[in-house]
Amino acid sequence: MSSVDVWAFLIGVLAGTLSGLLGIGGGIVMVPLMALGLGLEQHIAQEISLSVIVPTTISGALTSARKGNVDWRLAGFLVIGALMGSLIGASLSNQLSAVVLRKLFAVALVILGYRTLPTAVRIDLRKRLQFWRS
């Protein structure tokens, strides 16, 4: 087993843990670590991430479903949309250079982080205020 194999395994453990814990992992964790940490081309890192997401998602979804936390009807609509979107996105990504693709990926991460953080802070503040009012 090479050091790249060991690092790939560790990246998988981290991505799987974050996927199960936070609902993230594939693109947000694996792609940057494979591209920057393992030196893979952006296209290759993204395509590997896409191939890994299926077993990761099934495992996490089944674990969550046992607790009754999956709305299968809504999930069905999301699956149909995601399948269509992934076909479109994969076709578009193959037409872009690795540099442009990496920049778009970075911009998407920044925008998502920027939009998510204020929401998380607002929810936390609401919970803290409710705690002190009771």
Secondary structure, 3 states (H helix, E strand, C coil): CCHHHHHHHHHHHHHHHHHHHHCCCHHHHHHHHHHHHCCCCHHHHHHHHHHHHHHHHHHHHHHHHHCCCCCHHHHHHHHHHHHHHHHHHHHHHCCCCHHHHHHHHHHHHHHHHHHHHHHHHHHHHHHHHHHHHC
